[in-house]
Amino acid sequence: MAKRNISGVQINQSVTIVEQAGAAIEDVRNRILSYDENGDVILAADGTAVPVGIAIIEAGVNDISGTESGKVAAGDDVDIQIKDIGYVLAGAAIAKGAEVMASTGLAIPATAGNYVVGIALSAAAKDEYCRVQIARYQKSTAATN
């Protein structure tokens, strides 16, 4: 596994996988990821693609200065949590108990017909961490009568 940095990485007790980045990502940490057409991971643009999971806090470059932390280049390995409880960065205000989906890799309240990454176990304001029970599924569309 090329470009693998395990120095200082803590063991995550949840199920994680390692996938290859399909594009450069400025900061992958705690972002929602989906697969691209080549089977590599990218930031989940919105709720139209099935989410793979959430990049762990130790994903990407581990830079003590913080200037490069979380950065990945296309082809780099990315550690992704695929089940249990994890943390994701909020792209909008999220209420505790809300279903959340992706918006440019960040969590926002889910809307009808989109793929949900999980249920918020804590409330969060934009740019805060939100604790999420990962449970991927497609939110039903509103019933029409």
N, CA and C of each residue as an Amber inpcrd file, in Angstrom:
protein
   435
   0.8410000  -1.1640000   0.0000000   0.0000000   0.0000000   0.0000000
   0.8940000   1.2380000   0.0000000   0.9980000   1.8570000  -1.1000000
   1.8570000   3.0250000  -1.2700000   1.3300000   4.2220000  -0.4910000
   2.2500000   5.0750000  -0.0530000   1.9230000   6.3430000   0.6000000
   1.1090000   6.1650000   1.8720000   1.2780000   5.0760000   2.5660000
   0.5170000   4.7810000   3.7840000   1.2350000   5.3400000   4.9980000
   0.5900000   6.2000000   5.7510000   1.1610000   6.7990000   6.9470000
   0.4580000   6.2270000   8.1600000   1.1430000   5.3600000   8.9070000
   0.5220000   4.7960000  10.1020000   1.1500000   5.3570000  11.3660000
   2.0980000   6.2380000  11.2360000   2.7670000   6.8500000  12.3740000
   1.7870000   7.7370000  13.1400000   1.5390000   7.4240000  14.3830000
   0.6700000   8.2500000  15.2100000  -0.8090000   7.9780000  15.0360000
  -1.1970000   7.0370000  14.1870000  -2.6100000   6.7440000  13.9590000
  -3.1450000   5.9070000  15.1160000  -4.2680000   6.3270000  15.6710000
  -4.9130000   5.5530000  16.7200000  -5.7790000   4.4790000  16.0910000
  -5.9850000   3.3980000  16.7950000  -6.8370000   2.3240000  16.3000000
  -8.2940000   2.7460000  16.4890000  -9.0580000   2.7100000  15.4180000
 -10.4750000   3.0150000  15.4760000 -11.1970000   1.6900000  15.7070000
 -12.0090000   1.6030000  16.7430000 -12.6750000   0.3540000  17.0950000
 -13.8440000   0.0150000  16.1640000 -14.2710000   0.9430000  15.3400000
 -15.3380000   0.6910000  14.3860000 -14.7610000   0.0820000  13.1150000
 -15.6360000  -0.4670000  12.3090000 -15.2010000  -1.0740000  11.0500000
 -14.7760000   0.0200000  10.0830000 -13.5380000  -0.1120000   9.5880000
 -13.0170000   0.8340000   8.6100000 -12.4790000   0.0670000   7.4150000
 -12.4250000   0.7570000   6.2930000 -11.8280000   0.2090000   5.0860000
 -10.8310000   1.2370000   4.5590000  -9.9510000   0.8020000   3.6880000
  -9.0120000   1.6970000   3.0300000  -9.3380000   1.6930000   1.5470000
  -9.5540000   2.8660000   0.9930000  -9.8400000   3.0110000  -0.4330000
  -8.8920000   4.0440000  -1.0240000  -8.7680000   4.0270000  -2.3320000
  -7.9140000   4.9660000  -3.0490000  -8.6920000   6.2200000  -3.4140000
  -8.0720000   7.3850000  -3.2010000  -8.7100000   8.6580000  -3.5530000
  -8.7420000   8.8110000  -5.0710000  -9.8870000   9.1850000  -5.6010000
 -10.0570000   9.3850000  -7.0370000  -9.6910000  10.7890000  -7.4840000
  -9.4530000  11.6870000  -6.5340000  -9.1030000  13.0760000  -6.8370000
  -8.3880000  13.6540000  -5.6210000  -7.6940000  14.7400000  -5.8290000
  -7.0670000  15.4390000  -4.7120000  -8.1610000  16.0460000  -3.8420000
  -7.9820000  15.9430000  -2.5300000  -8.9370000  16.5100000  -1.5760000
  -8.1340000  17.3350000  -0.5840000  -8.5000000  18.5870000  -0.4330000
  -7.7650000  19.5090000   0.4350000  -7.7610000  19.0460000   1.8900000
  -8.9080000  18.5850000   2.3950000  -9.0020000  18.0580000   3.7610000
 -10.1060000  17.0080000   3.7830000  -9.7260000  15.7500000   3.8940000
 -10.6680000  14.6370000   3.8120000 -11.2450000  14.2670000   5.1810000
 -10.6290000  14.7260000   6.2470000 -11.0060000  14.3010000   7.5950000
 -12.4670000  14.6160000   7.9180000 -13.1790000  13.5830000   8.4040000
 -14.5770000  13.7050000   8.8370000 -15.5020000  14.1620000   7.7180000
 -15.1700000  13.8150000   6.4860000 -16.0080000  14.1400000   5.3240000
 -16.7060000  12.8610000   4.8330000 -17.8750000  13.0370000   4.2370000
 -18.6480000  11.9290000   3.6660000 -18.0980000  11.6480000   2.2730000
 -17.8530000  10.3630000   1.9850000 -17.2680000   9.9630000   0.7110000
 -18.2050000   9.0430000  -0.0610000 -18.0750000   9.0750000  -1.3800000
 -18.8050000   8.1600000  -2.2630000 -17.8150000   7.6580000  -3.3130000
 -18.2250000   6.6710000  -4.0820000 -17.3700000   6.1450000  -5.1530000
 -17.5610000   6.9500000  -6.4310000 -16.4690000   7.1100000  -7.1890000
 -16.5730000   7.6970000  -8.5260000 -16.7640000   6.5760000  -9.5380000
 -16.7760000   6.9040000 -10.8190000 -17.0270000   5.9110000 -11.8700000
 -15.9130000   4.8690000 -11.9800000 -14.7500000   5.1230000 -11.3810000
 -13.6290000   4.1690000 -11.4100000 -13.5450000   3.3310000 -10.1430000
 -14.4580000   3.5480000  -9.2030000 -14.4380000   2.8040000  -7.9510000
 -13.5120000   3.4040000  -6.9090000 -13.0370000   4.6240000  -7.1280000
 -12.2160000   5.3380000  -6.1570000 -13.1200000   6.2720000  -5.3490000
 -12.6450000   6.7180000  -4.1880000 -13.4760000   7.5800000  -3.3570000
 -13.2150000   9.0540000  -3.6230000 -14.3010000   9.8170000  -3.5460000
 -14.2860000  11.2710000  -3.7090000 -15.2430000  11.8480000  -2.6750000
 -15.1780000  13.1610000  -2.4690000 -16.1680000  13.7850000  -1.5970000
 -17.5510000  13.5740000  -2.2010000 -18.4930000  13.1640000  -1.3830000
 -19.8660000  12.9820000  -1.8570000 -20.4430000  14.3630000  -2.1520000
 -20.7190000  14.6260000  -3.4130000 -21.1720000  15.9520000  -3.8420000
 -22.5290000  16.3100000  -3.2620000 -23.4160000  15.3240000  -3.2240000
 -24.7730000  15.5540000  -2.7470000 -25.3780000  14.2100000  -2.3700000
 -26.6760000  14.1680000  -2.1840000 -27.3480000  12.9470000  -1.7640000
 -27.7580000  12.0200000  -2.8830000 -27.2820000  12.2550000  -4.1130000
 -27.6980000  11.4000000  -5.2270000 -26.8510000  10.1370000  -5.3640000
 -25.6710000  10.1070000  -4.7460000 -24.8090000   8.9200000  -4.7980000
 -24.8290000   8.2230000  -3.4440000 -24.7600000   6.8970000  -3.4700000
 -24.7290000   6.1310000  -2.2270000 -23.4340000   6.4580000  -1.4770000
 -23.5220000   6.8870000  -0.2150000 -22.2950000   7.1820000   0.5350000
 -21.5680000   5.8940000   0.9140000 -20.2430000   5.9250000   0.8790000
 -19.4300000   4.7950000   1.3180000 -19.3180000   4.8320000   2.8340000
 -19.0450000   6.0110000   3.3680000 -18.8700000   6.1960000   4.8000000
 -18.2410000   7.5400000   5.0670000 -17.5930000   7.6570000   6.2270000
 -17.0120000   8.9140000   6.6880000 -15.5130000   8.7210000   6.8980000
 -14.6980000   9.5790000   6.2950000 -13.2500000   9.5220000   6.5100000
 -12.9500000   9.7690000   7.9860000 -12.0650000   8.9670000   8.5550000
 -11.7490000   9.1220000   9.9750000 -10.8750000  10.3590000  10.2020000
 -10.7920000  10.8020000  11.4420000 -10.0600000  12.0230000  11.7940000
  -8.5690000  11.9040000  11.4650000  -8.0250000  10.6990000  11.4080000
  -6.6120000  10.4810000  11.1070000  -6.3450000  10.3040000   9.6130000
  -7.3590000  10.4380000   8.7680000  -7.1870000  10.2230000   7.3260000
  -6.3540000  11.3440000   6.7100000  -5.6800000  11.0150000   5.6470000
  -4.8730000  11.9970000   4.9380000  -3.5410000  12.2430000   5.6130000
  -2.9020000  13.3230000   5.2140000  -1.5960000  13.6820000   5.7500000
  -1.7110000  13.9830000   7.2430000  -0.7470000  13.4880000   8.0080000
  -0.6920000  13.7560000   9.4420000   0.4430000  14.7480000   9.6620000
   0.1240000  16.0350000   9.6440000   1.1040000  17.1150000   9.6910000
   1.0180000  17.8400000  11.0280000   2.0950000  17.8030000  11.7900000
   2.0950000  18.4090000  13.1250000   1.8270000  19.9130000  13.0850000
   2.1940000  20.5820000  11.9900000   1.9500000  22.0260000  11.8890000
   0.4900000  22.3410000  11.5930000  -0.2310000  21.3590000  11.0480000
  -1.6370000  21.5490000  10.7260000  -1.8990000  22.1450000   9.3520000
  -0.8770000  22.6220000   8.6640000  -1.0840000  23.2730000   7.3680000
  -1.4490000  22.2880000   6.2630000  -0.9890000  21.0580000   6.3950000
  -1.2710000  20.0420000   5.3740000  -2.1980000  18.9400000   5.8880000
  -2.5890000  18.9840000   7.1460000  -3.3560000  17.9030000   7.7640000
  -4.6270000  17.5800000   6.9770000  -4.8360000  16.2850000   6.7560000
  -6.0290000  15.8170000   6.0750000  -5.9510000  15.8200000   4.5650000
  -4.9010000  16.3770000   3.9970000  -4.7800000  16.4780000   2.5380000
  -4.4840000  15.1040000   1.9320000  -5.1370000  14.7970000   0.8180000
  -4.8240000  13.5940000   0.0490000  -4.6890000  13.9690000  -1.4260000
  -3.8260000  13.2510000  -2.1060000  -3.6650000  13.3970000  -3.5480000
  -4.4060000  12.2500000  -4.2240000  -4.7370000  12.4140000  -5.4840000
  -5.3610000  11.3130000  -6.2310000  -4.4370000  10.1030000  -6.1390000
  -5.0100000   8.9590000  -5.7940000  -4.2370000   7.7310000  -5.6670000
  -3.8020000   7.4120000  -4.2530000  -3.8690000   8.3810000  -3.3240000
  -3.5100000   8.1350000  -1.9240000  -4.5710000   7.2670000  -1.2550000
  -4.1690000   6.5810000  -0.1890000  -5.0990000   5.7940000   0.6090000
  -5.9170000   6.6960000   1.5220000  -7.1860000   6.3230000   1.7200000
  -8.0770000   7.0480000   2.6270000  -8.7310000   6.0260000   3.5520000
  -8.6510000   6.2570000   4.8660000  -9.2930000   5.3960000   5.8610000
 -10.7180000   5.8690000   6.0720000 -11.6820000   4.9550000   5.9200000
 -13.0920000   5.3140000   5.9340000 -13.8570000   4.4470000   6.9240000
 -14.5950000   5.0840000   7.8330000 -15.4650000   4.3640000   8.7470000
 -16.7620000   4.0580000   8.0140000 -17.1750000   2.7760000   8.0420000
 -18.3560000   2.3800000   7.2710000 -19.5510000   1.9570000   8.1180000
 -19.3890000   1.8880000   9.4460000 -20.5230000   1.5740000  10.3130000
 -20.2530000   2.0620000  11.7120000 -21.2290000   1.9430000  12.5700000
 -21.1760000   2.3640000  13.9670000 -21.3110000   3.8780000  14.0970000
 -20.7500000   4.4590000  15.1460000 -20.9040000   5.8850000  15.4250000
 -19.6110000   6.6190000  15.0900000 -19.7270000   7.6740000  14.2880000
 -18.5680000   8.4670000  13.9110000 -18.8900000   9.9470000  13.9600000
 -17.9100000  10.7440000  13.5930000 -18.0790000  12.1970000  13.5760000
 -17.9180000  12.7150000  12.1590000 -18.7890000  13.6410000  11.7880000
 -18.7440000  14.2660000  10.4750000 -18.8540000  15.7730000  10.6690000
 -18.2460000  16.5210000   9.7720000 -18.3730000  17.9800000   9.8280000
 -19.7020000  18.4070000   9.2270000 -20.3530000  19.3480000   9.8790000
 -21.6570000  19.8380000   9.4200000 -21.4890000  20.9690000   8.4130000
 -22.2570000  20.9070000   7.3400000 -22.2770000  21.9650000   6.3340000
 -23.4280000  22.9220000   6.5360000 -24.2740000  22.6110000   7.5190000
 -25.4370000  23.4320000   7.8790000 -25.8310000  23.0350000   9.2920000
 -26.7320000  23.7740000   9.8820000 -27.2220000  23.4100000  11.2130000
 -27.9450000  22.0670000  11.1360000 -27.6580000  21.1920000  12.0980000
 -28.2550000  19.8580000  12.1390000 -28.8650000  19.6530000  13.5250000
 -30.1050000  19.1990000  13.5610000 -30.7790000  18.9180000  14.8300000
 -30.5020000  17.4780000  15.2440000 -30.4180000  17.2500000  16.5320000
 -30.2630000  15.9010000  17.0620000 -31.4430000  15.0540000  16.5870000
 -31.1620000  13.8690000  16.0730000 -32.1980000  12.9750000  15.5690000
 -32.4980000  13.1280000  14.0870000 -31.9180000  14.1230000  13.4400000
 -32.1680000  14.3560000  12.0110000 -31.4100000  13.3550000  11.1460000
 -32.0190000  12.9820000  10.0340000 -31.3110000  12.2000000   9.0250000
 -30.3590000  13.1570000   8.3070000 -29.1270000  12.7000000   8.0260000
 -28.1720000  13.5750000   7.3520000 -27.6920000  12.9550000   6.0500000
 -27.4110000  13.8440000   5.0890000 -26.8880000  13.4560000   3.7790000
 -25.6720000  14.3280000   3.4800000 -25.0450000  14.0920000   2.3550000
 -23.8380000  14.8190000   1.9700000 -24.1390000  16.0580000   1.1440000
 -23.2780000  17.0440000   1.3140000 -23.2310000  18.2270000   0.4640000
 -21.7690000  18.6410000   0.4150000 -21.1090000  18.3650000  -0.7080000
 -19.6560000  18.5570000  -0.8730000 -18.8690000  17.9400000   0.2790000
 -19.2710000  16.7550000   0.6880000 -18.5800000  16.0100000   1.7310000
 -19.0060000  16.3430000   3.1450000 -19.7540000  17.4090000   3.3220000
 -20.2200000  17.8220000   4.6370000 -21.6370000  17.3070000   4.8790000
 -22.0230000  17.1950000   6.1420000 -23.3580000  16.7120000   6.4910000
 -24.3580000  17.8530000   6.5430000 -25.5190000  17.6140000   5.9400000
 -26.6450000  18.5420000   6.0080000 -27.9060000  17.7100000   6.2380000
 -29.0020000  18.3280000   6.6900000 -30.2480000  17.5700000   6.8580000
 -30.6750000  16.9350000   5.5270000 -31.0820000  15.6770000   5.5910000
 -31.4690000  14.9370000   4.3850000 -32.8090000  15.4130000   3.8440000
 -32.9380000  15.3600000   2.5290000 -34.1860000  15.7020000   1.8540000
 -34.7220000  14.4810000   1.1230000 -36.0080000  14.4810000   0.8290000
 -36.6960000  13.3500000   0.2150000 -36.0040000  12.8760000  -1.0590000
 -35.8750000  11.5550000  -1.1840000 -35.3220000  10.9320000  -2.3760000
 -33.8100000  10.8210000  -2.4020000 -33.1230000  11.4270000  -1.4480000
 -31.6640000  11.3820000  -1.4090000 -31.1590000  10.2800000  -0.4920000
 -29.8670000   9.9340000  -0.6460000 -29.2470000   8.9200000   0.1940000
 -28.8010000   9.5300000   1.5220000 -29.1750000   8.8560000   2.5870000
 -28.8420000   9.2580000   3.9480000 -27.5730000   8.5200000   4.3560000
 -26.6560000   9.2180000   5.0310000 -25.4630000   8.5620000   5.5680000
 -25.7130000   8.0970000   6.9960000 -26.6290000   8.7600000   7.7160000
 -26.9240000   8.3340000   9.0730000 -27.8440000   9.2820000   9.8130000
 -27.9590000   9.0260000  11.1110000 -28.8320000   9.7870000  12.0010000
 -27.9660000  10.5760000  12.9690000 -28.2360000  11.8660000  13.1090000
 -27.4770000  12.7270000  14.0150000 -27.7750000  12.3570000  15.4660000
 -26.7230000  12.0630000  16.2190000 -26.8660000  11.7600000  17.6430000
 -26.5370000  12.9680000  18.5030000 -26.2110000  14.0680000  17.8440000
 -25.9770000  15.3320000  18.5370000 -26.3610000  16.4580000  17.5830000
 -26.7030000  17.5840000  18.1510000 -26.9750000  18.7650000  17.3240000
 -25.6410000  19.4130000  16.9650000 -25.6000000  20.0920000  15.8300000
 -24.3740000  20.7800000  15.4240000 -24.7290000  22.0010000  14.5960000
 -23.9370000  23.0460000  14.7520000 -24.0360000  24.2250000  13.9000000
 -23.1100000  24.0140000  12.7050000 -23.2510000  24.8370000  11.6930000
 -22.3720000  24.7590000  10.5170000 -20.9140000  24.7980000  10.9770000
 -20.0870000  23.9350000  10.3770000 -18.6500000  23.8180000  10.6460000
 -18.3140000  23.1980000  11.9960000 -19.2860000  22.6260000  12.6890000
 -19.0290000  21.8880000  13.9220000 -19.0760000  20.3910000  13.6380000
 -18.5570000  19.6030000  14.5760000 -18.6180000  18.1510000  14.4580000
 -19.9790000  17.6600000  14.9190000 -20.5190000  16.7070000  14.1790000
 -21.7990000  16.0950000  14.5080000 -21.5700000  14.5980000  14.6810000
 -22.0060000  14.0510000  15.7920000 -21.9040000  12.6100000  16.0270000
 -23.0360000  11.9290000  15.2640000 -22.6940000  10.9090000  14.4760000
 -23.6630000  10.2740000  13.5740000 -23.6210000   8.7620000  13.7190000
 -24.8040000   8.1510000  13.8090000 -24.9380000   6.6970000  13.7150000
 -25.0200000   6.3880000  12.2270000 -23.9810000   5.7600000  11.6840000
 -23.9470000   5.4860000  10.2400000 -24.9920000   4.4260000   9.9080000
 -25.8860000   4.7620000   8.9920000 -26.9610000   3.8750000   8.5420000
 -27.3390000   4.3180000   7.1310000 -26.6860000   3.7840000   6.1370000
 -26.9030000   4.2340000   4.7530000 -28.1990000   3.6510000   4.1860000
 -29.0200000   4.5540000   3.6490000 -30.2560000   4.1510000   2.9700000
 -30.7690000   5.3390000   2.1720000 -31.7530000   5.0820000   1.3180000
 -32.3420000   6.1650000   0.5390000 -33.6200000   6.6260000   1.2280000
 -33.7060000   7.9240000   1.4850000 -34.8860000   8.5120000   2.1340000
 -36.0530000   8.4580000   1.1530000 -37.1950000   8.0510000   1.6330000
 -38.3500000   7.9380000   0.7500000 -38.7790000   9.3130000   0.2450000
 -39.4170000   9.2890000  -0.9110000 -39.9580000  10.5230000  -1.4670000
 -41.2940000  10.8110000  -0.8240000 -41.6990000  12.0330000  -0.8340000
 -42.9880000  12.4210000  -0.2470000 -44.1170000  11.7270000  -0.9960000
 -45.0810000  11.2520000  -0.2450000 -46.2430000  10.5920000  -0.8610000
 -47.1050000  11.6280000  -1.5560000 -47.6300000  11.2600000  -2.7240000
 -48.5320000  12.1490000  -3.4490000 -49.9150000  11.5350000  -3.4940000
 -50.9130000  12.3060000  -3.1870000 -52.3100000  11.8220000  -3.2080000
 -53.1580000  12.7490000  -4.0360000
